[in-house]
Every structure is written in C-alpha cells, then in structure tokens.
Amino acid sequence: MILDRINQPNDIKNIPEEQLPELADEIRSFLIEKISRSGGHLASNLGAVELTMALHLAFTLPQDRLIWDVGHQSYTHKILTGRKEGFDTLRRYGGLSGFPKRSESDCDVFDTGHSSTSISAGLGMARARDLTGGTWSVVSIIGDGSFTGGMVYEALNNAFGMKTNFIIVLNDNGMSISENVGGFASYLSSLRTSEAYTGLKKAAEDTLRQLPGGGENMISRIRGVKQNLKAMLIPGAFFEQLGITYFGPVDGSNISRMVTVFRNAKKVRGPVVVHVITHKGKGYVPAERLPARFHGTGPFDIETGLASVKKEKADWSDIFSTVMCKEGKKVDNLIAVTAAMPDGTGLRRFRSMYPDRFFDVGIAEEHAVTFCAGLAAGGMIPVFAVYSSFLQRGFDQIVHDVCLQNLHVVFAIDRAGLVGADGETHQGIFDLSYLSLIPNMTILAPKNKWELADMLRWAIHTWEGPAAIRYPRGTAYDGLKEFRAPVEYGRWEILYDESDICLLAAGSMVQTGYEVREMLKKNGANCTLINCRFVKPLDEEVLAAAAREHLLLVTLEENVISGGFGQSVVSYLKQTGCDVEVELIALEDEYIEEGCVSELKEETGIGEESIFRRIQTRMIGLIL
Ligand SMILES: Cc1ncc(C[n+]2csc(CCOP(=O)(O)OP(=O)(O)O)c2C)c(N)n1
C-alpha cells in the first residue's frame, strides 16, 4: 500500500508522480471504509482527494497555512498530516474530530465548522504574516456553497488592494449540501463552461470573416462590443474587477495540473483565486448519485449504500415537515425559508408542494432573518427553519430587524441542544440564552412530538409576534402522550403534582425529568414535574406556587447555564422575594466536544443518572 508510506506531513512529496493516482484511490477506499463504520462527511471528502493531495504537494506544512472552510472536507488533509490512525475514533468522544482543530495538529491552523469564514481568517493570517515579516503561503480552501455566505464578500472587498500573496482555492463541485442556489452559483456554472464561450467566439469571427467586404470592419466593431461583453463573460471577471487575480477553471482530478497552478498562484503579488472543478462523491457510485444523502451520513453498508441503522420512528424534523405541509394548505401566506438546509430541516416536501412559497437563500442566515422580517412586514407568515448553532449568525438581525418591530416571524430551531458527533461548532446550546435577552421574543420548547405540532400551529395561527420553537436532533419523543393541554401564551403544564421536589423541565429535558422522577420515586421521594413549555415568558403564577409548595426546585435545560432558563427562574424568584432552594441543571460555561448525545449528557451532568445523584445529595443536605 502506498498509503503506508504516508505517516507525517509532507510524506506525500516522496511519492513518485506516477503513483499519485493509485494513492488517491487508496485514500478513497480508506475514507469509504472508515466513514461507513463511523459515519461522517463522505461526499465532499471524496470529491476533494486530488485537490488536497495537490495542495500538500505544492505547499509545505506546517509552515504554509491551509484554512479549510466549514472543515468537513478536511479528512484527506488529516490523513496526509499523520492522523490516519485516528480515523478509528472519528467523531467519537475523545477521538479524532471531523473538523480541523488547532489542538489536534499544528497543520490545522484555524478551527472551523460554520461556513464562509475561511477568507476572512486567511486574510487576517496573511496580514499578520506581512506584519511579522513572514514569507509563508496562506491558502483558504472554500466550496462554491460556502460562497453564498455574506462574510465571503466582506472579506473579498477587504482584500482589495492587497500587495502580498494570499490564495483562495474555490473548490467548485456545483453543490452545497443540496443543489447550490442563487446568482453566484449561476455565475460559477457559466465559468465552468467558459471554454464553450471561447469556442463560440472563434466560430462567430470565422463566420464574419467569410462575409463579402464588410467582414473585417464588422469584426473590429464587434470587438469593441466584445470588450464589454468580455468583462461579463471572461472567466473570473467578477474577481478581476475586485482586484483579485483569477486562475481557472482547473480540473480538480488532474493533480499535476493543480500543482502547477498552485505554484504559479504563489508567485502572484496580491490576492488570487484558483477555481478548481471537483466532483462531489467521486469514486463511490451511491455518493455520486445522491451527494446530499452522503454529505453527512451515519454508518452505511458499502455494497448497497443503505444506512446500517434503519430509521424506525419519525424525527423532530419530520414532524415539523408534516405540520408545515398541512398548514401550507390552510394558510396561503405561509412561507418556508431555509439557509441551504432543505433536507436537514425537513422542508423538501414543502418545497415540492408550494414551490412559490419556499425560499432557499443559500448559507446566509443573517440575510434569511432579515428576509423573513421583510416578508412579515409585507403580510406573509415566514417560518425560518434553521439549526440552533447556525442561527447564532443572525443574532443582530433578530434583535434589530425582527423583534424591534415585533414582526410575526416564526423560528423553527432544529438541532437545539447537544447534537453529538459534529462537536463544538454544531452544539445548539446557546439559543435559550441569546434569545431570552431579546425583548418581544417568545420562546417555546415542546416535550414531545404532538406538542411540537401544537406549538407550530399556535405560532402560525394564534401568535402575531416573533416566536422561536426549539427542538432537538433525532427521534421525536413520543412518550407522555396522555398529557396534551392546549398551548396558551406563557402557560406551563403541570404533569405530576406532588410535594418536596419540583422538577421544572424545558423541552427535551421533560423526558429526562420524567425518568429522573421515576428514579426519585423508586427511592421514596415525592416529586412534581412541570413542563415549562414557555421558556419566555415564564409562567410566573405556576412558578410562584411551585416555590411556595416545595423544598427544592430543580430547573432542567439542554442549554448553557449562562443566561439560560434556570437563571431566568432564579432571577424571578429573587426579584419576588421567594425563598426556596434551587438547583440548576444546565451545561457549564464551556464548549462541548464531539461524542454520542447520551454519553455527552452524562459527561456534562445533564443525563438522568447525574441529575438523580445531584438531587439526592442536595436533598440530603436540606434534610440534615
Ligand atoms: C453557517 C452555516 N450554515 C450551514 C452550515 C451547514 N453546511 C455544512 S457544509 C454546507 C455546504 C457547503 O457547501 P460547499 O462549501 O460547496 O462544500 P461541499 O460540501 O460542496 O464540498 C452547509 C450548508 C454550516 N456549516 N454553517
């Protein structure tokens, strides 16, 4: 195996050129084999194998800096920098991260996970290099999908007039997770076919030349027009106009060609874009056919491409999807908005049923929020379906464009809480905090799948201001079916009414609270369980009564402690002079790495066992 000779950074430089295609094949088989077991980002990585090899041949690590946008496509980079063995623990707790991590290797120079940051980061590093007299290369590698994010344009604008080298590799596979959208995607597709333009131009000139008499004359007149046309159509005009040298398009399967172009790009003074055409899923037929399905995948059978674990029950996004489709029929101004996640959020069905009322705005969460504000101001009812961690991008827009004007925008916040294998960048653990502090915002969290449906209908039909409904990743909870009180603004639901201990649980933690209560009861305790389905506003009446009637209140949330549900409860109790013991179960003030969700819950102290032990200790302290 040639791969056996790759054990540390730059080992690839010792592989003879004629063996590189074989190495690419071996890396592909390695990726397919490992990801089929661990799950992970397959299609993007398969597409970027040769590109990554060429980068490692043209540049020297760790001196030169490679910055991977999003970072989900950095697996080959990890293999080439001595982390092959780590793939047996990929995305597991304490294992190899699925994204670049500075703490993991000095060849990872910038942590990523969210899209469209690499050009800003790279530009910053290039400026820092210049200020410190360095001579290394700084290379940002960014996909065409990530080019739909606004930060990219802020960075390109800022790179204008730069006098030293900074390389941007545009890894264009024509896809975001799903098909790429918008004007820039269409511009890129025109660049991909720019050879067709060159051929067409020559054919037109030849034809004109054959015209009797005026042929040459006409050609020169047309050439004038052509200069203008050229500005629009020659490859890279968009970049050139911004003062960025454009190389491309380059075939992303041709390693030696890419190496030559990268070496040339190093010589350019100023920013340069190398536009590389790659193929998502390359070399594995199921991933080539279904690149979106294999963008991020769970374990699968290599032979068939089918998921190893069959989904038996609906997940939260499915429930959301079903309700949206049903309500779309009744409410003709209901609009669904996604920022490049039609599949993950479950909006694909809505799109096929109501194409005119569905908008994929690209990886542009900030824009999506203000776009929704505009839709609402124009009389529509927009529902923005978005992952909790990505909505962080739209914070100011929620404050300034939605809540200030009290506009009726519904935020369907998916993947709220711990998400597992994607790690720090993707955990949805801040939304209760960053939304709670915004005036006019109403925050709901369902205990089970029926409540999600009820809340979504309430937010669409009854409520007239901003509302955020947060729900977790994975299978929708179908327990506690017997409890289904109509959704009323700011009202909690008392599930079990006893004495001594009162569990105040929000969203996903109601299920946990239920299990904890069972454990407490087995140990002879009395325990109330309240479904705090409105995280904002709090149900002050129920809370005040709970404080009067129990020895210990325990708040439970899948969110960081700072500014979260528990602290809102404590703040209310303090303000109103309620004297009761309170235990806050929430995530500590820290980032949480990858791992499976149940394991992470126990590790972080919000799992059933840990909560049970904490309550027991606290009660012993109170009684003694
Ligand atoms: C801010 C943000 N929103 C959404 C995502 C989810 N996401 C991860 S990769 C991706 C598509 C990226 O497309 P592209 O840059 O073309 O890379 P490819 O996977 O096609 O190689 C999206 C939408 C994200 N990582 N960050």
The ligand as an SDF file (V2000), in Angstrom:
LIG
                    3D

 26 27  0  0  0  0  0  0  0  0999 V2000
  -23.2850   28.9570    8.9390 C   0  0  0  0  0  0  0  0  0  0  0  0
  -23.5100   27.5620    8.4470 C   0  0  0  0  0  0  0  0  0  0  0  0
  -24.7060   27.2400    7.9270 N   0  0  0  0  0  0  0  0  0  0  0  0
  -24.9260   25.9900    7.4690 C   0  0  0  0  0  0  0  0  0  0  0  0
  -23.9450   25.0390    7.5280 C   0  0  0  0  0  0  0  0  0  0  0  0
  -24.2250   23.6190    7.0910 C   0  0  0  0  0  0  0  0  0  0  0  0
  -23.3670   23.2290    5.9640 N   0  0  0  0  0  0  0  0  0  0  0  0
  -22.2670   22.4870    6.1320 C   0  0  0  0  0  0  0  0  0  0  0  0
  -21.4670   22.1860    4.7130 S   0  0  0  0  0  0  0  0  0  0  0  0
  -22.6200   23.0260    3.8300 C   0  0  0  0  0  0  0  0  0  0  0  0
  -22.4980   23.1120    2.3460 C   0  0  0  0  0  0  0  0  0  0  0  0
  -21.1910   23.6550    1.9420 C   0  0  0  0  0  0  0  0  0  0  0  0
  -21.1000   23.6080    0.5530 O   0  0  0  0  0  0  0  0  0  0  0  0
  -19.6940   23.7820   -0.1130 P   0  0  0  0  0  0  0  0  0  0  0  0
  -18.9700   24.8790    0.5340 O   0  0  0  0  0  0  0  0  0  0  0  0
  -19.9020   23.8750   -1.5720 O   0  0  0  0  0  0  0  0  0  0  0  0
  -18.9320   22.4490    0.2650 O   0  0  0  0  0  0  0  0  0  0  0  0
  -19.1480   20.9650   -0.3200 P   0  0  0  0  0  0  0  0  0  0  0  0
  -19.7760   20.1990    0.7920 O   0  0  0  0  0  0  0  0  0  0  0  0
  -19.9920   21.0280   -1.5360 O   0  0  0  0  0  0  0  0  0  0  0  0
  -17.7850   20.4860   -0.5910 O   0  0  0  0  0  0  0  0  0  0  0  0
  -23.6200   23.5310    4.6500 C   0  0  0  0  0  0  0  0  0  0  0  0
  -24.7950   24.2720    4.2060 C   0  0  0  0  0  0  0  0  0  0  0  0
  -22.7200   25.4250    8.1030 C   0  0  0  0  0  0  0  0  0  0  0  0
  -21.7110   24.5630    8.2430 N   0  0  0  0  0  0  0  0  0  0  0  0
  -22.5230   26.6790    8.5340 N   0  0  0  0  0  0  0  0  0  0  0  0
  1  2  1  0
  2  3  1  0
  2 26  2  0
  3  4  2  0
  4  5  1  0
  5  6  1  0
  5 24  2  0
  6  7  1  0
  7  8  2  0
  7 22  1  0
  8  9  1  0
  9 10  1  0
 10 11  1  0
 10 22  2  0
 11 12  1  0
 12 13  1  0
 13 14  1  0
 14 15  2  0
 14 16  1  0
 14 17  1  0
 17 18  1  0
 18 19  2  0
 18 20  1  0
 18 21  1  0
 22 23  1  0
 24 25  1  0
 24 26  1  0
M  CHG  1   7   1
M  END
$$$$
